[in-house]
Amino acid sequence: MRIVFKTDYMQDIRPWKDRYQLVLYLILLTVVAAAPWWLDEFYLGELTNVLIWAIAGLGLMILTGHTGQVSLGHAAFLAFGCYANVALIEAGVPFLVAFPLAGILTGIAGVTVAIPALRLHGIYLAIFTMALSILMDDIIVLSEPITGGVAGKYVGGVEIFGHLVDRWGTPDQFFWLVLTVAVLVTLGYINLLRAPLGRSFIAVRDSEVSAQAMGIDIARTKMISFALSCAVTGWAGALMGLFAGAFNNETFSVLISIQLLMMIVIGGLGSIHGAFLGAIVIGFLPQFLSISKEYAGALFGGSTVAIPGLEFGIFGMILIAFILFEPMGIYGRWLKIRTWFELFPFYRKDMFKRQKSYLKTERLR
């Protein structure tokens, strides 16, 4: 068991617990960066897809996991970022400029949406954001000169420093592009949580009344949270469009929004690790189900087992199981296992019991 004695405030807010933890993360990053040498093209593509989902999950985690604002409309911001990136590239803007701009424009769109949504809470905010996701479908169709309408858009590779980076032509370089974005977003997220703004997000999530009593501007904090969340989601959408190569109004449906929310709940709401763990489940579960169906089909004498809606049904059962038995998600379960080994035989089951009492004013809201 490693014990870290903290003697000043700066030690409490540093991004890594100690040097041992930093070395572990560097080893993990090195192993993942070397994936093109130890994975074939198919699994490298799957890993790239998982990283893109993780970036999108980090975007939603800022809003839902750390600010407590439920959103079922983030597919709309994925679409906005994707189309903004492609439109800028088609206008002759270099990718290294178009990509950040796509995120910034999506963040501005998020602020525009946040203004009328600031007074909404819980299920009302979820319904409002879900309506955005449905509305985006019509907006894409009506904006045919920019978005290509129902026919959609086809994109090839992007040029970076005169070198073509393509999902199919150069999958290893595309993987490194996505990995670089994922690392930068993660580092930015870690530093955000160390800053006063990130702590304001958590204060608003835990109790708006207490946060207001501490002098936090609730409306401003929520608006910034929406903007940052949408900007990160826009970058994920831009990468998702380049990864798919072709997309139209049906690509970013409301189901994507629900998948995103399920992803961060399964992974562990309110933790950066949870976004990555949830992305692994969302990214690899369809492949696992596809392989399982082929084995099941071979077992019963057929080619495969075709059950409509099986994938979403299993997603739903996994989500219900986590809500009932492990609300802290996969990362929460890992924390409990690690703590059990570290404190054995002094571990107690109620150590992770959540506080279920609320302020009277919050119960009446």
QUIWORA-V443529 format. One record per pair of residues at least 12 apart in sequence whose ideal C-beta (glycine too) atoms are under 6 Angstrom apart, sorted by the first residue. I is the first residue (numbers start at 0). J is the second residue. Records with the same first field share a line. If there is no record, write none. Layout:
# QUIWORA-V443529
I=J + J
This chain:
# QUIWORA-V443529
0=341
3=16 + 17
12=193
14=189
34=46
35=171
40=170
43=170 + 174
47=174 + 177
48=282
49=278 + 279 + 282
50=177 + 181
51=177 + 235 + 238 + 239 + 242
52=278 + 281 + 282
53=274 + 275 + 278
54=181 + 184 + 235
55=232 + 235 + 259
56=262 + 263 + 274 + 277 + 278
57=184 + 188 + 231 + 274
58=228 + 231 + 232 + 235
59=73 + 259 + 263
60=263 + 274
61=224 + 227 + 228
62=224 + 228
64=263 + 268 + 269
65=200 + 201
66=200 + 203 + 204 + 224
67=204
69=124 + 125
70=128
71=125 + 128 + 129 + 256
72=128 + 129 + 131 + 132 + 256
73=232 + 256 + 259
74=132 + 251 + 255 + 256
75=131 + 132 + 135
76=105 + 229 + 232 + 233
77=232 + 236 + 251
78=135 + 251
79=105 + 108
80=101 + 105 + 233 + 236 + 237
81=236 + 237 + 240
82=146
83=101 + 104
84=97 + 101 + 237
85=152 + 154
86=145
87=100
94=157 + 159
98=237
101=233 + 237
102=230 + 233 + 234
105=229 + 230 + 233
106=226 + 229 + 230
109=225 + 226 + 229
110=222 + 226
113=222 + 225
117=218 + 221
132=253 + 256
133=253
136=248
139=248
140=248
149=247
151=246 + 247
153=245
164=176
166=242
177=238
184=231
188=271
199=215 + 220
200=224
202=215
203=220
208=358 + 360
258=281
261=314 + 318
262=277 + 281
263=277
265=277 + 280 + 321 + 328
266=328 + 329
267=327 + 328 + 329 + 330 + 331
270=330
272=330
273=328 + 330
276=329 + 330
285=310
288=310
292=304
